């Protein structure tokens, strides 16, 4: 959608996924992976010569939390578009435990164990806190009410935290479409919103 509307697009695999380098095959829920996003951003600026004001981030689901962390750490990143993301880390871990038949009170222990196994502090970041670093930069959050993988309440919390911190937030919470399937449920409207957001945020 972005490419056919005249944008340059860089698609990356975070490490331990896709065709990227595999370290241990374990996710750190964005705590480590956000450095891959920052590395890609640095490459565009330093090696390819792109103006930082003309670079935005788009991500889905867990990738959205990762992009959120990178956006918070790099104040020159111009805009952030998130789809089907989560806001509260402990709540989403509890939801994943419930999905897999485990008691939700194990969520803090799961994060402790994950920190030990990965060697990365999984308590270091939380999307509802990191999004506050967006300050006046434009952020767009999309989530459907029909999402059964990540409840829409997660994105609502994220948007509320961003707005409370003075971020420039736009939300779209349509009814239909499963997890990250908003473009399939609303192809024309999704494209109009996505393209319009980045044209407004990054310039022509």
Secondary structure as UniProt FT lines:
FT   HELIX           3..5
FT   TURN            15..16
FT   TURN            18..19
FT   TURN            29..33
FT   HELIX           34..42
FT   HELIX           43..47
FT   HELIX           52..54
FT   STRAND          56..60
FT   HELIX           61..73
FT   TURN            75..76
FT   STRAND          79..83
FT   HELIX           89..99
FT   TURN            100..101
FT   HELIX           104..106
FT   HELIX           107..118
FT   TURN            122..123
FT   HELIX           127..130
FT   HELIX           131..134
FT   TURN            135..136
FT   STRAND          138..142
FT   TURN            145..146
FT   HELIX           152..164
FT   TURN            165..166
FT   STRAND          168..172
FT   TURN            179..180
FT   HELIX           182..185
FT   HELIX           187..202
//
